[in-house]
């Protein structure tokens, strides 16, 4: 009889350890996924001043658009959680799409080699952001399933593991990667 009780306690302890380690692993994968997104967003943020300076001389009539992009970049850089970051990135992506749409009205700009290089860099960064977002959201899904599923939720609640937020793009018009080719 005592061996059965020891086996049950040992099994429960083993399950507790395995569940805790899985929760830790998923928590770290979510953090890694967010770090990857953050790196790509910083790359894009660093590219924006180059894009603005490249188009400034050509787009004197588009001053408001350039100011909006600068303001949205600042908001994106100062966002302190995933939900706010998603909203800021939606707005920034939309404004960048508008910038490149307006750039089509400036033939000299479209032919500028520096501007074309910046477009290519932005496209690569946008692709990397999309891939990073998919990875992050997959890790968030896995984490949230563990946190909500019985009996792992008992371990998660006991050790204060919480749900993570998905990184979503709010605006349906910017859910696709911006096209920056001419």
C-alpha positions in Angstrom: 0.0 0.0 0.0 2.8 2.4 0.9 4.4 1.7 -2.5 1.3 2.8 -4.3 1.1 6.0 -2.4 4.8 6.7 -3.0 4.3 5.9 -6.8 1.3 8.3 -6.9 3.2 11.1 -5.1 6.2 10.4 -7.4 4.0 10.5 -10.5 2.4 13.8 -9.4 5.7 15.3 -8.6 7.1 14.2 -12.0 4.1 15.7 -13.7 4.5 18.9 -11.8 8.2 19.2 -12.8 7.4 18.3 -16.5 4.5 20.8 -16.6 6.6 23.6 -15.0 9.5 23.0 -17.3 7.1 23.1 -20.4 5.6 26.3 -19.1 9.1 27.8 -18.7 10.1 26.7 -22.1 7.1 28.2 -23.8 7.5 31.4 -21.8 11.1 31.7 -23.1 10.0 30.9 -26.6 7.4 33.7 -26.5 10.2 36.1 -25.2 12.5 34.9 -28.0 9.7 35.4 -30.6 9.1 38.9 -29.4 12.8 39.7 -29.4 12.9 38.7 -33.1 10.0 41.0 -33.9 11.6 43.8 -31.9 14.8 43.5 -33.8 13.0 43.7 -37.2 10.9 46.6 -36.0 14.0 48.5 -34.9 15.7 47.8 -38.3 12.6 49.3 -40.0 12.6 52.2 -37.6 16.2 52.9 -38.3 15.5 52.8 -42.1 12.6 55.3 -41.9 14.8 58.4 -41.5 16.8 57.4 -44.6 13.6 57.0 -46.6 12.2 60.3 -45.4 15.5 62.2 -46.2 15.6 60.4 -49.6 12.1 61.6 -50.5 12.0 65.0 -48.8 13.6 66.9 -51.7 11.1 65.4 -54.2 7.9 65.5 -52.1 7.7 69.1 -50.9 3.9 68.9 -51.2 3.7 65.8 -49.0 5.0 67.4 -45.8 2.0 66.2 -43.7 2.6 62.6 -44.8 6.3 62.7 -43.9 5.5 64.3 -40.5 2.9 61.6 -39.8 5.4 58.9 -40.6 7.9 60.5 -38.2 5.2 60.8 -35.5 4.1 57.2 -35.9 7.7 56.0 -35.9 8.1 57.7 -32.5 4.9 56.1 -31.2 6.0 52.7 -32.3 9.4 53.1 -30.7 7.7 54.2 -27.4 5.1 51.4 -27.3 5.6 49.3 -24.1 3.3 46.3 -24.7 2.4 44.0 -27.5 -1.1 45.4 -28.1 0.1 49.0 -28.3 3.0 48.0 -30.5 0.5 46.2 -32.8 -1.7 49.3 -33.1 1.3 51.6 -33.7 2.8 49.2 -36.3 -0.6 49.1 -38.1 -0.6 52.8 -38.4 3.0 53.1 -39.4 2.7 50.3 -42.1 -0.3 52.1 -43.5 1.5 55.4 -43.7 4.5 53.8 -45.4 2.2 52.2 -47.9 0.7 55.7 -48.6 4.2 57.1 -48.9 5.2 54.6 -51.6 1.8 55.1 -53.4 2.4 58.9 -53.5 6.0 58.3 -54.7 4.6 57.0 -57.9 3.7 60.6 -58.8 7.3 61.6 -58.7 9.2 60.1 -61.7 12.6 61.5 -60.6 12.2 59.9 -57.2 11.2 56.5 -58.7 14.4 56.6 -60.8 16.6 57.5 -57.8 19.0 54.7 -57.1 19.2 55.4 -53.4 15.4 55.4 -53.1 15.2 52.1 -55.0 17.7 50.5 -52.6 15.7 51.8 -49.6 12.6 50.3 -51.1 14.3 46.9 -51.5 15.6 47.1 -47.9 12.2 47.9 -46.6 10.6 45.0 -48.5 13.2 42.6 -47.0 12.5 44.0 -43.5 8.7 43.7 -44.0 9.2 40.1 -45.0 11.3 39.4 -41.9 8.6 41.1 -39.7 5.9 38.9 -41.2 8.0 35.8 -40.6 8.9 36.9 -37.0 5.2 37.7 -36.3 4.1 34.2 -37.4 6.7 32.6 -35.2 5.8 34.8 -32.2 2.1 34.2 -32.6 2.7 30.4 -32.9 4.7 30.5 -29.6 1.9 32.6 -28.0 -0.7 30.0 -29.2 1.3 27.1 -27.7 1.9 29.0 -24.4 -1.7 30.0 -24.1 -2.9 26.4 -24.7 -0.6 25.2 -21.9 -1.8 27.9 -19.6 -5.5 27.2 -20.2 -5.5 23.4 -20.6 -6.3 21.1 -17.7 -4.4 20.0 -15.7 -1.5 22.2 -16.8 -3.5 25.2 -15.9 -3.3 24.2 -12.2 0.5 24.4 -12.4 0.4 27.6 -14.4 -1.9 29.2 -11.9 0.1 28.0 -8.9 3.3 29.5 -10.4 1.7 32.7 -11.9 2.2 31.8 -15.6 -0.1 34.0 -17.6 -1.5 34.3 -21.1 0.5 36.2 -23.7 -0.9 38.6 -26.2 -0.8 38.0 -30.0 0.9 40.5 -32.2 -1.9 41.4 -34.5 -2.3 44.0 -37.2 -5.5 46.0 -36.5 -6.1 47.5 -39.9 -7.3 45.1 -42.5 -5.8 47.2 -45.3 -2.3 46.7 -43.9 -2.5 43.0 -43.1 -0.7 42.3 -46.4 3.0 43.2 -46.8 3.3 46.6 -48.4 4.2 46.5 -52.0 7.2 48.8 -52.6 8.2 47.8 -56.1 7.8 50.2 -59.0 
